[in-house]
Amino acid sequence: MKIGFPIIFLLSLLFSFSHAAVQDFCVADYTGPESPAGYSCKKEAKVTVNDFVFSGLGAAGNTTNLIKAAVTPAFAAQFPGVNGLGLSLARLDLAKGGVIPFHTHPGASEALIVIQGSICAGFVSSANKVYYKSLKTGDAMTFPQGLLHFQVNAGGSPAIAYVSFSSPSPGLQITDFALFANDLPTELVAATTFLDVAQIKKLKSVLGGTG
């Protein structure tokens, strides 16, 4: 009898938790700030079907830039309906010779499917082992969360891929920009990367860095 009440109490707690109210969705409220947990929820009375529809992935991105590539994101910041759902999307356009340099998504794993052309894609594990392959139309590849990875147009014509992420806000840090597009002194970059000072200054000038 002495253990009966604690068991009943625990069972009642489990029962109450299993029947707790579950919110169907949390459409992003852009009038409030974004926090590490995402955006606050728009009042349900103001939610419309358009919050759950994103039409931007059908148009090609502008690839007339240094990397000859474009990413069209459908993250929580652009697509309010994915807020709180643990997923997001993007479109990747690579012109001939286009490249998405080494980068990471600190907040999400990634899955990519090629829908046009050929893309050489790969990632580097924490043990510095490289996994890469040339993907053709219809091929898909995954990239574990936080690992450095890249995509390069491997053919002679434009390539297109669609990407999904395991977070509505996957985050992005491009290694080249992290090293050369800021004001970190050239001497420190040289000391930590073993690169030549002249080459560092050249890359800083190309990517807009100072110092």
N, C-alpha and C positions, 0 to 999 in steps of 0.2 A: 504493500500500500504506500510505502514511503516514496517509491519511485514512480508511482502512478501519475501523480499530478505533474511532475516535470515532463513526462512523456506526452501527456495530453496537451500541456502548454506548448511544447515544441510542435506537435502535430497541428495545433490550431494556428500557430504562426505560419507554418508551411502552407496550410490551407488558405490563409488570408493572403499570403504573398502570391499564390498561384491564381488568385481571383482578383488581384489588384488591377486597377484601370490601366490599360495600355493605350498610349496615344498613337493614332494611326499614322501621323506624319508631323513634320515640323518645317513647314515652308519658311525659307529664310525671310526675315524682316530686315530689309536693307536700311530702315530708318534708325536702327540701333547698331552698335559696334560689333565687329566680329571678335570672338574670344577663341582661346585654344579649343574649346568644345564646339565651336561653330557659331552660327548666328542664332539669335533668339527667334522664337516662333511668331510668325504672322498670325493675327487673330483669325480663327477659322472662318468667320463671317466675311472676311476680305479675301479669302483664298478662291482662286478661279482655276479652271482647267488649264489655262495658259501657264500657270506656275509649274505644271508638270510636263510641259512640252518645250523642247529646245530645237530650233530650226537652223542653227548656225553650222551644223556639220556637213551640210550639203554643198557648201561653197568652198572653192579652193582658197587656201591662204596665200598671202603675198610672199613669194620666195625670192624677190629681188633684194637680197641683203647679203651680208658677209658670209653667212653659212648656207645660203641658197636653200633655206628651209623655213617652214612655218608650222606653228602649232596653234590650233584653234581649240581653246579649252571650253569644256562644259562642266566647270566646277561649281561649287556652291555660290561663288561670287558672280557667276554668269547664269546659273541654272538654279533658281531658288528651290525647285522641287527635290533636288538631291540632298539638301541640307538635312543632316541627321540620319541619312539612310545608309551610310557606310560605302558609298560608291560614287563614281563620277566618270566622265568620258572625255575624249579629245580626238581631234583629227590631226594627222601628221601629213604634211605635204613636203616632198623632197624633189627639188628640181634636179636635172642632170648634174652630178657632182655635189649634190647637197649632203649635208651632214648635221646631225644633232650631236654635238661634242659630248665627251664624258660628263655625266651629271648624275645626281641622285634625287630621289623623292623621299625625304625623311619620314613622311607620314603614311606611305602606302606602298603596297606591291602593285605591279603593273602587268597587264596582259595586252599583247599587240597582235593584230591580225592584218596581214597585207591584202589589200584589195586591188592594187594595180602596181605593176612593175616588180622590181626585185630590190630587197633591202638586206644589207649585211648588218646584223644586230648581235650584240653580245653584252655580257656583264663580267665583272671581276669579283670573285668571292673574297671573304675576309682572310682567306689563306693565300690570296693573290693568284688563284687559279682562274684562267680565262675560259669562258664558255661563249663561243660565237659561231654563227652559221649564216650563210646566205639564204634568205627566205624568199620564196616565190609566191605569186598570187595564191591566196587560200591558206598559206602557212600561218601558224600562230606561235608566239613565244611568250614566256613569262619572265619577269624580272623581279627578284625578291626585294622586299622593302629595304631601303637604305643603301643598297649596293650600287657602286658606280656602273653605269651602262651607257651604251651609245647606239646610234642608228646611222647608217651610211647608205646612200643610193648606190646599189651595186650594178645598175644597168645603164643603158644609154638613153633612157627616156624617163619622164617624171614618174615618181612612185608615190603611192598613197597608202596610208594605213589608218585604221581606227584603233583607239586605245581605251582600255578601261582601267580604273584604279579602285583600290579597296578603301578609299576614303573620299569624302566630298571635297576635301582640301588636301591634296597629296603633298603640296610643297615642292619646291624646286631649287636646286643649287647646281649651277654649271661650273665645273672645275676651272676652266680657263678664265671665266669672269671672276671667280672667287680669288684667283691669284693675280690677275692683271688688270682688272677693271675697278680697282679701288685705290686708296691712298697709302697702302702699306709701302714703306720705304723699299726702294730697289735692293738695298744692301741686305735687308731682312729676307726678301724673296730669294735672293741669290744664296743666302746662307742656309735656307730651309729647303731649297729645291735643287741646289748644285748646278743651276743654270748660269750661263754667261751673262754678265751685267748688260752688255750691249743688246743681247737677244731679249732680255727682260724689258729694257727700255723700248725696244721696237714693239713688243707685244702690248705694252702699256699704251703706246701711242695709237696702236690699231684699235684697242678695245676701250679706250677712254680713261685709262688709269692715270694716276699722278704719283708723285713721290719718287 
